[in-house]
Amino acid sequence: MRVLVTGGAGYIGSHTVIQLIAAGQDVLIVDSFANAKPTVISRLEAITGKPLLVYAFDLRDTDKTEDLFAREQIDAVIHFAGHKAVGESVQKPLEYYENNLDSTLVLAGAMARHAVTKLVFSSSATVYGANAPVPMSEDLPTSATNPYGWTKVMIEQILRDVAVAQPEWRIALLRYFNPVGAHASGTIGEDPSDIPNNLVPYLSQVAVGRREKLQIFGDDYDTPDGTPLRDYIHVEDLAAGHIAALSKLATTESPVSTWNLGTGVGTSVLDVLHAFERAVGRALPYEIVGRRAGDIAASYADPHRAHAELGWTATRTIDDMCADSWRWQSQNPNGYPDA
Ligand SMILES: NC(=O)c1ccc[n+]([C@@H]2O[C@H](COP(=O)([O-])OP(=O)(O)OC[C@H]3O[C@@H](n4cnc5c(N)ncnc54)[C@H](O)[C@@H]3O)[C@@H](O)[C@H]2O)c1
């Protein structure tokens, strides 16, 4: 099968490209490199031993996207491309709505015109909103607390509407929990372009000396140690979930399927800190500060549907995730080089 991976130079896309190639799929990438460095491509080629076909353009460019589908045989699409920073989306809502919605509309339009009807979409646990009970199951109502989250809610709805109008489509909405970790080689990983928003990238930069200390936002939540619980999932397990979902689209009768990709385990901020300290081999500086607006006490998946329907389960532990994140960060203290 020939799979177009949008955002394939990004964090989750790059790890998924490796697993697609290992599974025998033929891959092509489109990425604007708005949030990726070209170096990732040569590293992917080194890991896979294959030259990669990469189109560097913005999916919102209707002509280029149309031209890509006219020129290339494409059997399925995995759509990672989009902006993803929650805080930035609050500051720049129009940019988020425009990029995430328009790129999806242009992509889906080209797919429809060229009869490409298999699509795996990167959704997020953020669609469960602020007050969802844990563990979170796919049947909960969706909502959001910030523009980024609303783009995911809206795109899910747009894709459901497409599938009503054209029931031959097979669409997977994958709701990721908190992806962390890196490829075992330590040569590809998460490389935030700004101050990291997420715990593990931030801790990685503290450990490597780029940030002074970790701030923990609140230790008075109703959780075992008072710090918030999240469902951290290794990016390699997440990538494997995409391979499983793609293969399921070949046989399922449902035009749209929704699957949580999480471990089902809630891990506290302090637990992650201690796991990261074990990976690094020393204590890391931190301070407890006040709660951060918008944070919730607990978010973790009910992963049973993905297990039952995809035969997929996350297997890597929080220690595996921290060890792999640390290998990537310590080998690449400043992330990917520019060249
Ligand atoms: N990382 C997470 O914590 C997380 C959690 C839930 C969902 N997701 C979703 O998963 C997807 C991938 O996330 P990631 O962490 O790999 O992000 P990422 O920023 O590393 O990767 C996204 C890639 O898309 C590219 N891109 C952005 N807009 C584009 C456009 N208009 N045209 C072409 N390319 C474009 C960027 O250059 C980048 O390489 C995103 O849709 C994100 O919202 C991520």
The ligand as a Gaussian input file, in Angstrom:
#p B3LYP/6-31G(d) Opt

LIG

0 1
 N        2.315000      15.639000      20.536000
 C        1.199000      15.630000      21.247000
 O        1.228000      15.813000      22.470000
 C       -0.132000      15.393000      20.576000
 C       -1.228000      14.974000      21.342000
 C       -2.459000      14.768000      20.721000
 C       -2.585000      14.997000      19.352000
 N       -1.510000      15.408000      18.635000
 C       -1.674000      15.684000      17.204000
 O       -0.827000      14.820000      16.466000
 C       -0.364000      15.469000      15.281000
 C        1.144000      15.381000      15.227000
 O        1.678000      15.954000      16.410000
 P        3.245000      16.100000      16.627000
 O        3.470000      16.122000      18.090000
 O        3.977000      15.138000      15.786000
 O        3.434000      17.598000      16.075000
 P        4.611000      18.199000      15.181000
 O        4.434000      19.684000      15.198000
 O        5.913000      17.652000      15.593000
 O        4.253000      17.635000      13.726000
 C        3.307000      18.253000      12.887000
 C        3.961000      18.451000      11.531000
 O        3.000000      19.043000      10.646000
 C        3.653000      20.039000       9.876000
 N        2.603000      20.991000       9.467000
 C        1.882000      21.820000      10.255000
 N        0.979000      22.488000       9.508000
 C        1.132000      22.064000       8.217000
 C        0.481000      22.371000       6.993000
 N       -0.506000      23.267000       6.925000
 N        0.892000      21.737000       5.874000
 C        1.901000      20.822000       5.908000
 N        2.552000      20.494000       7.049000
 C        2.156000      21.102000       8.184000
 C        4.718000      20.631000      10.785000
 O        5.802000      21.202000      10.079000
 C        5.164000      19.390000      11.601000
 O        6.275000      18.745000      11.006000
 C       -0.904000      16.897000      15.344000
 O       -2.077000      16.974000      14.574000
 C       -1.220000      17.081000      16.815000
 O       -2.256000      18.024000      17.019000
 C       -0.283000      15.606000      19.211000

